[in-house]
Every structure is written in C-alpha cells, then in structure tokens.
Amino acid sequence: MRHETVSAAVGALLLSLAAAGPASAQADPFGALYAPPVGGAPARDASSGRSGATSVSGAVGRSYANSETGGAVSLAQLDMMPADLPALPVALDGGATRYLKNRPKIAVPGYTIGFIQAASASAYGAGAGLERNGRATKVATRLVGLTDQMARDLADEAHADLVRQLEAAGFEVLDLGALQVSERMRNLPRYAQPVGGQGVIDSRATKAWVAYGPRALPPIKGYAFEQGLGAVAASGALLTFGKASQELDAVIVNPRLMIDYVDMESSGRRTFSGSASVDADLRFAIHPLSRIDFVWGNDHGGAMPGWFTTKGASSPQPFGILAQTADRSDSVAMHNALVTVGVNSVYRQSLVFDAEVSPRRYSALARAAYRGFNAALVDEIRKARGA
C-alpha cells in the first residue's frame, strides 16, 4: 500500500475541509513572549502560537441559525505548559484472562496506535408546519499539528514502554530477534504503511483515523482498527499466533490504542421539532475502540484467544484550539422567504474548523495515554498469574 493511499480512507471527511477559507483564530498578542530569540530557529514541536476556542455549537430553528464558540486558549501559552504528565488511569475488562498464565514468556509482535484526525456530526429538524421545510446543521473538524513523524515516534515509544513495564514487573519478554526465530512470525501479514479508516464510532459522530505501528513492527493485518471486511484478516492471524505461541512458549499480546481529540454531540434527526443542534468540545481521550487481544497456543498449536476492552479515559488538560476555516451555510433570509411563499426549502448550516494542537502538549498527553494503557495491561497480567 503506497503511503498516499492512507488518506483515501479518511478522504470523505478531510476533502470537505480542504477548501478552507480564512481562519477566524487570531495570533496571541503575547506570543512574542514565547517566541525563539531573534535569528533562532523555532523548536521542532512549537505550534503556530494562534489563539482560539475550545468548543463550538451550531444551532438552527424556525427562523434563526446561530453558532457560538466557548473558551479562549493560546497555543503559545500551551507550548509553555508541562510536558511531563502522569499516566492516565485506565480500567480494563477482560475475557478468558486465565490463558495469560499458560505460557511463561510474553511476545509483543505489534502495537497499533490510531490517531483520530477528522470528525463531523450533523443534525436535522423538520418544522414550520411541513416536514419538508427542514433545517440542518453540521460541524466538521480536522486535526492539525500531528505530523507523520510524531505519530511514528509515538508508536515506537508506546511499544518500547510496554516492554519496559512488563520487564520491570518481572516478566520475560521476547525481543525482536527472538520473534524472528519463528518463521510464522516473520511471515505474519503486515501493512507496509499506516492504515486509514473511518466510521460512526461515537453515537452520531463520524470519525476518521490513521493507525500506526512501530517502525520495526508495522501494523498487523486484522489488528489495525479495520472496519468491515478488513477485519476478517484477524482470523488468519489468529491461527498464526496460536502456532507461534506454542513454538516460542509465549503468550502473544497485541494492544490497539485509539487516541481521540474531540467530543461531539448531535440532536440527531427529528420530525416537527423545528430545531437542530451540534456541539463539539476539544477533549483528549483514549477512545473505547481501544482494546488488547492476546493468544495462547495450546500444545496442539490451537489458538485460544482472550481480550481486554475499555470504556476509555479522558484528560481535562488543554492541548489545542478550534479555529474556524469556513462557513458554508445557506442564507437564512432566503430560506425564510421561500418558506413564507410556500416553496419547500431545507436550510443547511455548515461550519468547518481546524483543531490545531500544540505538538508538545498533544505528545505529552499521548504519552500519558499509552503509559496508563500499558500499566493497566501489566496489572491485569500480574493478577492473572497470581503475582
């Protein structure tokens, strides 16, 4: 898969954001206080320094269409906040955890970390006496400030952190060389590049993401947050894991961590309500789509799967701003005039925002997320093994 194709799965959301107009965010008037010395290069993880909001609401009714933003944050100030944050507390719910004690060693052949990079939600309300005189509102956002290199670095770090935590707890973890001893592990189907995907994974919000693996261990097919037929590959990998587990005398562990940046709420589709609304709030979170799969291969090479799921975890820490880049809404006056003379009309409000992050703060929160996720897994393994 060529790297250019990664964005194809995300394209339905990102394409609508590509024709952005002037941003409504402003430069921080105190940004010069945080700027590098004259002639000095900005830090690699420095943001643009703009100011913006942390939430946005779009609402339409019988004769109005309003939008408002809340919160005021400066990226320049966020860049100066602490980058060493405590691990997020994560709770896991497990299934078939008894299998975790059936092999003495642990193998971690991959670590998928997905970053939600676009999100949108819409709502519709019919009213004014006729169902076909409707009003719709939509808020679309895209993540700005997370580079491909940052994402790859975080995937490397997440895998290395899990290995460190397991070893610190006294478990024997197979290194990359030991994994290569198994022909089955060497031939495990993997993606050559990061994997894109999208779906309605939050109530009525559609979100798009890109999933990464460590550079030395690219995403395993079937374990990269695939949707639909793409997830079928997991069944083939499961059989491979069973035989590899037997050969290596190790339990195979495959974490999948999804990082989210926005919480979106929608009033949905309602008839004769006369109104509709959508709210978007910046919020850093471990998404409930995150999970951990593990496999014990019995003495006959059979694959016995187990898993951990989570309800997610979030942080109140600020990390970015919302900056409006486009307003593609219809004319309220024209809509009302058409309704008055009896012409069917659907009014559509459409707002587009960049969710620009402070790379330093976003990376700090991502590290807090994977450390907490990994710590929860290590605790569960210790419990399963009676440690």
LUMPA-33045 format. One record per residue (C-alpha): y, x, z; residue number from 1; residue in one letter. Coordinates in pm, whole numbers, plus 50000, padded with zeros to 5 digits. Layout:
N
py, px, pz, pos, code
Y, X, Z, NUM, a .
...
This chain:
387
py, px, pz, pos, code
50000, 50000, 50000, 1, m .
50331, 50150, 49897, 2, r .
50596, 50156, 50167, 3, h .
50823, 49939, 49953, 4, e .
50575, 49653, 49986, 5, t .
50618, 49637, 50363, 6, v .
50938, 49438, 50325, 7, s .
50771, 49188, 50092, 8, a .
50610, 49005, 50383, 9, a .
50943, 49000, 50560, 10, v .
51140, 48917, 50248, 11, g .
51165, 48541, 50291, 12, a .
51388, 48595, 50593, 13, l .
51560, 48920, 50500, 14, l .
51650, 48809, 50147, 15, l .
51867, 48529, 50281, 16, s .
52059, 48787, 50481, 17, l .
52116, 49036, 50203, 18, a .
52431, 48875, 50061, 19, a .
52621, 48912, 50385, 20, a .
52996, 48873, 50395, 21, g .
53245, 49047, 50622, 22, p .
53122, 49087, 50976, 23, a .
53315, 48896, 51240, 24, s .
53242, 49157, 51507, 25, a .
53529, 49388, 51598, 26, q .
53550, 49755, 51679, 27, a .
53559, 49828, 52050, 28, d .
53924, 49909, 52132, 29, p .
53795, 50160, 52387, 30, f .
53534, 50303, 52151, 31, g .
53724, 50631, 52121, 32, a .
53643, 50698, 52485, 33, l .
53276, 50725, 52394, 34, y .
53314, 50897, 52057, 35, a .
53197, 51257, 51998, 36, p .
53458, 51536, 52009, 37, p .
53674, 51582, 51700, 38, v .
53466, 51759, 51440, 39, g .
53143, 51691, 51629, 40, g .
52852, 51500, 51481, 41, a .
52757, 51167, 51640, 42, p .
52435, 51154, 51839, 43, a .
52128, 51061, 51639, 44, r .
52083, 50748, 51850, 45, d .
52451, 50647, 51853, 46, a .
52544, 50295, 51745, 47, s .
52837, 50177, 51533, 48, s .
53037, 50107, 51851, 49, g .
53126, 49750, 51747, 50, r .
53177, 49463, 51987, 51, s .
53014, 49123, 51950, 52, g .
52846, 48828, 52119, 53, a .
52507, 48791, 52286, 54, t .
52441, 48427, 52195, 55, s .
52527, 48175, 51924, 56, v .
52492, 47797, 51896, 57, s .
52515, 47582, 51586, 58, g .
52556, 47205, 51617, 59, a .
52617, 46921, 51371, 60, v .
52681, 46549, 51431, 61, g .
52806, 46235, 51261, 62, r .
53148, 46377, 51180, 63, s .
53150, 46734, 51306, 64, y .
52998, 47076, 51260, 65, a .
53062, 47335, 51527, 66, n .
52940, 47680, 51613, 67, s .
53027, 47899, 51906, 68, e .
52931, 48236, 52044, 69, t .
52890, 48345, 52403, 70, g .
52901, 48674, 52586, 71, g .
53104, 48978, 52490, 72, a .
52941, 49321, 52466, 73, v .
53044, 49656, 52322, 74, s .
52778, 49872, 52159, 75, l .
52983, 50178, 52253, 76, a .
52950, 50082, 52618, 77, q .
52580, 50006, 52580, 78, l .
52529, 50356, 52440, 79, d .
52653, 50491, 52774, 80, m .
52414, 50287, 52989, 81, m .
52100, 50444, 53143, 82, p .
51817, 50519, 52902, 83, a .
51553, 50566, 53172, 84, d .
51439, 50218, 53270, 85, l .
51150, 50107, 53492, 86, p .
50839, 49973, 53325, 87, a .
50840, 49601, 53253, 88, l .
50597, 49413, 53478, 89, p .
50324, 49265, 53258, 90, v .
50043, 49028, 53357, 91, a .
49720, 49020, 53155, 92, l .
49449, 48755, 53134, 93, d .
49109, 48892, 53036, 94, g .
48785, 48777, 52884, 95, g .
48443, 48948, 52907, 96, a .
48601, 49225, 53116, 97, t .
48257, 49322, 53253, 98, r .
48197, 49511, 52926, 99, y .
48463, 49765, 53023, 100, l .
48223, 49934, 53268, 101, k .
47926, 49961, 53032, 102, n .
48024, 50298, 52879, 103, r .
48165, 50592, 53077, 104, p .
48422, 50708, 52823, 105, k .
48718, 50533, 52659, 106, i .
48826, 50566, 52295, 107, a .
49166, 50453, 52171, 108, v .
49143, 50476, 51789, 109, p .
49473, 50299, 51733, 110, g .
49777, 50142, 51890, 111, y .
49961, 49878, 51691, 112, t .
50321, 49818, 51789, 113, i .
50508, 49549, 51599, 114, g .
50884, 49502, 51590, 115, f .
51025, 49158, 51509, 116, i .
51305, 49230, 51264, 117, q .
51422, 48887, 51146, 118, a .
51426, 48540, 51294, 119, a .
51556, 48199, 51193, 120, s .
51544, 47844, 51321, 121, a .
51667, 47515, 51175, 122, s .
51713, 47156, 51290, 123, a .
51769, 46823, 51119, 124, y .
51909, 46493, 51238, 125, g .
51946, 46171, 51038, 126, a .
52201, 45908, 51127, 127, g .
52522, 45728, 51025, 128, a .
52314, 45417, 50958, 129, g .
52091, 45567, 50691, 130, l .
51809, 45816, 50732, 131, e .
51901, 45990, 50407, 132, r .
52251, 46074, 50534, 133, n .
52129, 46370, 50732, 134, g .
52275, 46675, 50897, 135, r .
52102, 47010, 50917, 136, a .
52184, 47337, 51088, 137, t .
52027, 47680, 51056, 138, k .
52084, 48012, 51230, 139, v .
51932, 48326, 51076, 140, a .
51939, 48675, 51228, 141, t .
51820, 49019, 51127, 142, r .
51769, 49328, 51341, 143, l .
51998, 49622, 51261, 144, v .
51974, 49967, 51417, 145, g .
51597, 50021, 51437, 146, l .
51507, 50288, 51183, 147, t .
51166, 50357, 51039, 148, d .
51159, 50694, 51215, 149, q .
51243, 50533, 51551, 150, m .
50961, 50283, 51508, 151, a .
50710, 50552, 51415, 152, r .
50819, 50768, 51709, 153, d .
50774, 50477, 51949, 154, l .
50424, 50409, 51812, 155, a .
50332, 50776, 51871, 156, d .
50475, 50760, 52222, 157, e .
50300, 50435, 52311, 158, a .
49957, 50571, 52219, 159, h .
50018, 50901, 52400, 160, a .
50142, 50716, 52710, 161, d .
49827, 50505, 52727, 162, l .
49608, 50815, 52704, 163, v .
49811, 50984, 52979, 164, r .
49788, 50683, 53208, 165, q .
49414, 50649, 53154, 166, l .
49354, 51016, 53225, 167, e .
49579, 51004, 53532, 168, a .
49360, 50719, 53660, 169, a .
49055, 50944, 53627, 170, g .
48904, 50810, 53304, 171, f .
48764, 51032, 53031, 172, e .
48949, 50956, 52707, 173, v .
48819, 51088, 52374, 174, l .
49073, 51293, 52181, 175, d .
49135, 51273, 51807, 176, l .
48883, 51549, 51736, 177, g .
48612, 51366, 51926, 178, a .
48683, 51046, 51734, 179, l .
48641, 51233, 51407, 180, q .
48287, 51326, 51507, 181, v .
48185, 50967, 51432, 182, s .
48155, 50903, 51060, 183, e .
48212, 50534, 51124, 184, r .
48540, 50603, 51298, 185, m .
48651, 50837, 51020, 186, r .
48586, 50569, 50760, 187, n .
48747, 50286, 50955, 188, l .
48969, 50087, 50710, 189, p .
49335, 50155, 50784, 190, r .
49665, 50074, 50620, 191, y .
49841, 50363, 50453, 192, a .
50183, 50231, 50557, 193, q .
50336, 49996, 50816, 194, p .
50237, 49632, 50771, 195, v .
50478, 49340, 50735, 196, g .
50413, 48982, 50838, 197, g .
50583, 48657, 50929, 198, q .
50506, 48321, 51081, 199, g .
50619, 48039, 51307, 200, v .
50520, 48212, 51629, 201, i .
50788, 48073, 51862, 202, d .
50794, 47696, 51882, 203, s .
51013, 47608, 51581, 204, r .
51140, 47960, 51505, 205, a .
51012, 48163, 51212, 206, t .
50997, 48535, 51280, 207, k .
50918, 48836, 51064, 208, a .
50793, 49172, 51182, 209, w .
50673, 49514, 51077, 210, v .
50373, 49669, 51255, 211, a .
50334, 50044, 51302, 212, y .
50061, 50272, 51427, 213, g .
50071, 50634, 51547, 214, p .
50122, 50878, 51261, 215, r .
49775, 51026, 51315, 216, a .
49614, 50683, 51357, 217, l .
49764, 50430, 51110, 218, p .
49718, 50055, 51175, 219, p .
49358, 49938, 51161, 220, i .
49295, 49655, 50916, 221, k .
49243, 49333, 51105, 222, g .
49427, 49465, 51412, 223, y .
49783, 49480, 51276, 224, a .
49911, 49128, 51354, 225, f .
49784, 48995, 51021, 226, e .
49805, 48621, 50966, 227, q .
49562, 48402, 50774, 228, g .
49309, 48578, 50553, 229, l .
49445, 48918, 50650, 230, g .
49296, 48878, 50997, 231, a .
48944, 48841, 50853, 232, v .
48919, 49220, 50830, 233, a .
48882, 49228, 51209, 234, a .
48523, 49103, 51180, 235, s .
48421, 49403, 50970, 236, g .
48596, 49647, 51201, 237, a .
48423, 49486, 51499, 238, l .
48079, 49583, 51367, 239, l .
48201, 49937, 51309, 240, t .
48336, 49956, 51663, 241, f .
48003, 49843, 51806, 242, g .
47808, 50124, 51642, 243, k .
48080, 50381, 51715, 244, a .
48085, 50276, 52080, 245, s .
47711, 50342, 52102, 246, q .
47736, 50680, 51928, 247, e .
48036, 50801, 52131, 248, l .
47917, 50644, 52458, 249, d .
48266, 50495, 52493, 250, a .
48435, 50158, 52518, 251, v .
48669, 50111, 52219, 252, i .
49019, 49987, 52315, 253, v .
49275, 49856, 52064, 254, n .
49617, 49750, 52201, 255, p .
49859, 49536, 51999, 256, r .
50213, 49517, 52135, 257, l .
50480, 49297, 51974, 258, m .
50846, 49360, 52060, 259, i .
51096, 49073, 52024, 260, d .
51476, 49074, 52028, 261, y .
51587, 48709, 52017, 262, v .
51506, 48378, 52183, 263, d .
51566, 48079, 51954, 264, m .
51564, 47708, 52038, 265, e .
51589, 47415, 51798, 266, s .
51624, 47040, 51843, 267, s .
51374, 47007, 51557, 268, g .
51359, 46720, 51309, 269, r .
51476, 46385, 51446, 270, r .
51541, 46049, 51281, 271, t .
51853, 45845, 51362, 272, f .
51964, 46096, 51620, 273, s .
52285, 46170, 51436, 274, g .
52288, 46532, 51551, 275, s .
52101, 46863, 51540, 276, a .
52137, 47199, 51712, 277, s .
52005, 47556, 51713, 278, v .
52062, 47822, 51980, 279, d .
51996, 48196, 51955, 280, a .
52016, 48436, 52251, 281, d .
51958, 48808, 52240, 282, l .
51669, 48885, 52471, 283, r .
51442, 49188, 52475, 284, f .
51082, 49079, 52532, 285, a .
50714, 49152, 52494, 286, i .
50602, 48866, 52274, 287, h .
50296, 48658, 52376, 288, p .
50139, 48751, 52042, 289, l .
50062, 49086, 52208, 290, s .
49702, 49142, 52310, 291, r .
49437, 49408, 52373, 292, i .
49090, 49398, 52221, 293, d .
48801, 49612, 52342, 294, f .
48444, 49653, 52227, 295, v .
48128, 49767, 52399, 296, w .
47845, 49867, 52169, 297, g .
47511, 49797, 52332, 298, n .
47209, 50024, 52292, 299, d .
47113, 49847, 51969, 300, h .
47457, 49904, 51814, 301, g .
47562, 49545, 51866, 302, g .
47933, 49476, 51910, 303, a .
48023, 49294, 52232, 304, m .
48396, 49207, 52225, 305, p .
48638, 49146, 52509, 306, g .
49011, 49092, 52523, 307, w .
49330, 49065, 52723, 308, f .
49616, 48830, 52643, 309, t .
49959, 48796, 52798, 310, t .
50228, 48533, 52837, 311, k .
50475, 48809, 52764, 312, g .
50753, 48967, 52965, 313, a .
51127, 48999, 52916, 314, s .
51419, 49204, 53041, 315, s .
51774, 49091, 53124, 316, p .
51905, 49433, 53022, 317, q .
52168, 49422, 52742, 318, p .
52084, 49614, 52426, 319, f .
52281, 49475, 52132, 320, g .
52530, 49232, 51982, 321, i .
52536, 48940, 51740, 322, l .
52784, 48981, 51455, 323, a .
52833, 48701, 51201, 324, q .
52796, 48821, 50844, 325, t .
52800, 48493, 50650, 326, a .
52881, 48122, 50681, 327, d .
52713, 47928, 50400, 328, r .
52784, 47584, 50542, 329, s .
52880, 47280, 50334, 330, d .
53224, 47121, 50360, 331, s .
53239, 46872, 50648, 332, v .
53524, 46682, 50484, 333, a .
53335, 46645, 50156, 334, m .
53021, 46528, 50334, 335, h .
53209, 46267, 50537, 336, n .
53391, 46143, 50228, 337, a .
53065, 46098, 50038, 338, l .
52907, 45907, 50327, 339, v .
53215, 45682, 50355, 340, t .
53194, 45570, 49992, 341, v .
52817, 45516, 50016, 342, g .
52693, 45829, 49841, 343, v .
52386, 45980, 50000, 344, n .
52462, 46325, 50137, 345, s .
52289, 46580, 50360, 346, v .
52531, 46815, 50534, 347, y .
52396, 47166, 50585, 348, r .
52536, 47419, 50829, 349, q .
52403, 47773, 50771, 350, s .
52506, 48076, 50978, 351, l .
52387, 48434, 50933, 352, v .
52412, 48706, 51198, 353, f .
52327, 49071, 51232, 354, d .
52159, 49150, 51563, 355, a .
52279, 49508, 51588, 356, e .
52122, 49713, 51865, 357, v .
52222, 50027, 52045, 358, s .
51935, 50253, 51929, 359, p .
51942, 50434, 52262, 360, r .
51917, 50117, 52469, 361, r .
51664, 49949, 52239, 362, y .
51439, 50255, 52250, 363, s .
51469, 50268, 52629, 364, a .
51359, 49907, 52659, 365, l .
51073, 49963, 52413, 366, a .
50950, 50249, 52632, 367, r .
50975, 50027, 52939, 368, a .
50770, 49768, 52747, 369, a .
50483, 49993, 52641, 370, y .
50468, 50166, 52980, 371, r .
50434, 49830, 53154, 372, g .
50184, 49702, 52897, 373, f .
49975, 50018, 52929, 374, n .
49993, 50018, 53310, 375, a .
49863, 49661, 53319, 376, a .
49569, 49758, 53098, 377, l .
49483, 50061, 53310, 378, v .
49487, 49845, 53623, 379, d .
49252, 49596, 53462, 380, e .
49008, 49870, 53360, 381, i .
49012, 50005, 53714, 382, r .
48934, 49659, 53850, 383, k .
48652, 49608, 53601, 384, a .
48497, 49941, 53700, 385, r .
48543, 49884, 54069, 386, g .
48788, 50172, 54106, 387, a .
